[in-house]
Amino acid sequence: MKLKLIGALVVLTPLWAHHSPSAEFDMTKRLTLSGTLTKVDWVNPHIVIDLNVKGESWRLESNPPAWFKRVGVGKIDFSKSTGQSVTVECVRAKNGSAYGYMQKITFADGSSMELVNGADPK
């Protein structure tokens, strides 16, 4: 019985953590940030990158790793740009903090990815 309960908690925990972007982010307030990609967290329920924008640290979350895998993108596609300049289109957290939901990223080499559900990377 104890083992079944632990198994259920392991399975359900990611579901509790998952949320709709509109619950935490103001989907009407889109902004563009340019800065240095400093970190990539490839974790469930959403990947998260850290971006240094003129000395200010921003955390930007995006789709889950499974979404990226489905469209042929892996952690290495982001990690290879660590330390480089990127431009991110995002929506800001409702609380006004330096936290956002990434909708598009353009890498230093000019390649970009649309990160809205259903879109394929370009």
C-alpha positions as CSV (number, residue, x, y, z in Angstrom):
1,M,0.0,0.0,0.0
2,K,2.8,2.4,0.9
3,L,4.6,1.7,-2.3
4,K,1.4,2.4,-4.4
5,L,0.9,5.8,-2.6
6,I,4.5,6.8,-3.3
7,G,4.1,5.8,-6.9
8,A,0.9,7.8,-7.2
9,L,2.6,10.9,-5.7
10,V,5.5,10.6,-8.1
11,V,3.1,10.4,-11.1
12,L,0.8,13.2,-9.9
13,T,3.4,15.7,-8.6
14,P,4.2,17.1,-12.1
15,L,0.5,17.5,-12.8
16,W,0.0,19.6,-9.7
17,A,3.0,21.8,-10.7
18,H,1.8,22.3,-14.3
19,H,-0.3,25.4,-15.0
20,S,-1.7,27.4,-17.9
21,P,0.6,30.3,-18.8
22,S,-2.4,32.8,-18.5
23,A,-2.7,31.9,-14.8
24,E,0.7,33.5,-14.0
25,F,1.5,35.7,-17.0
26,D,-0.3,38.7,-18.6
27,M,-0.7,37.3,-22.1
28,T,-1.6,40.8,-23.4
29,K,1.7,42.4,-22.3
30,R,4.3,41.2,-24.8
31,L,7.9,42.5,-24.5
32,T,11.2,41.8,-26.3
33,L,14.4,41.3,-24.2
34,S,17.9,41.1,-25.5
35,G,20.7,39.8,-23.3
36,T,23.1,37.0,-22.5
37,L,21.8,33.5,-22.0
38,T,23.3,32.4,-18.7
39,K,21.6,29.1,-17.8
40,V,19.2,26.5,-19.2
41,D,17.1,24.3,-16.9
42,W,15.7,21.4,-19.0
43,V,13.1,20.2,-16.4
44,N,9.5,19.4,-16.1
45,P,6.9,20.9,-16.1
46,H,8.5,23.7,-18.2
47,I,12.1,24.4,-19.4
48,V,13.5,27.6,-17.9
49,I,16.3,29.9,-19.1
50,D,18.1,32.6,-17.3
51,L,18.9,35.8,-19.2
52,N,21.1,38.7,-18.2
53,V,19.6,41.9,-19.6
54,K,21.8,44.9,-18.8
55,G,22.7,43.5,-15.4
56,E,19.2,42.4,-14.5
57,S,18.5,38.7,-14.2
58,W,15.4,37.4,-16.0
59,R,13.9,33.9,-15.7
60,L,11.9,32.8,-18.6
61,E,9.9,29.6,-18.8
62,S,8.6,27.9,-21.9
63,N,7.1,24.6,-23.1
64,P,7.7,21.3,-21.4
65,P,10.7,19.2,-22.6
66,A,8.3,16.7,-24.2
67,W,7.0,19.4,-26.5
68,F,10.6,20.3,-27.6
69,K,11.3,16.6,-28.2
70,R,8.2,16.3,-30.3
71,V,9.4,19.1,-32.6
72,G,13.0,17.8,-32.8
73,V,14.6,20.3,-30.4
74,G,16.9,19.2,-27.5
75,K,18.6,20.8,-24.6
76,I,21.8,21.1,-26.6
77,D,20.0,23.4,-29.0
78,F,19.7,25.9,-26.2
79,S,22.8,25.0,-24.2
80,K,25.1,25.7,-27.1
81,S,24.0,29.4,-26.9
82,T,24.9,29.8,-23.2
83,G,27.1,32.8,-22.9
84,Q,25.9,34.3,-26.2
85,S,23.4,37.1,-26.9
86,V,19.8,36.1,-27.6
87,T,16.6,38.0,-28.2
88,V,13.5,36.7,-26.5
89,E,9.8,37.7,-27.1
90,C,7.8,36.9,-24.0
91,V,5.0,37.9,-21.8
92,R,5.7,39.2,-18.3
93,A,4.5,37.8,-15.0
94,K,1.4,39.4,-13.7
95,N,3.2,40.4,-10.5
96,G,5.6,42.5,-12.5
97,S,8.8,40.6,-11.6
98,A,11.6,39.8,-14.0
99,Y,9.9,36.5,-14.9
100,G,8.2,35.8,-18.2
101,Y,6.8,33.2,-20.5
102,M,9.0,32.8,-23.6
103,Q,7.2,32.8,-26.9
104,K,10.1,33.2,-29.4
105,I,13.8,33.0,-29.1
106,T,16.3,34.3,-31.7
107,F,19.9,33.0,-31.3
108,A,23.1,34.9,-32.0
109,D,23.4,33.1,-35.4
110,G,20.1,34.5,-36.5
111,S,18.1,31.2,-36.2
112,S,14.9,31.4,-34.2
113,M,12.2,29.2,-32.7
114,E,8.5,30.1,-32.2
115,L,7.6,28.5,-28.9
116,V,3.9,28.6,-28.9
117,N,2.1,25.2,-28.8
118,G,1.6,23.8,-32.2
119,A,4.4,25.8,-33.8
120,D,7.4,24.1,-35.3
121,P,10.9,25.6,-34.8
122,K,12.2,27.6,-37.7
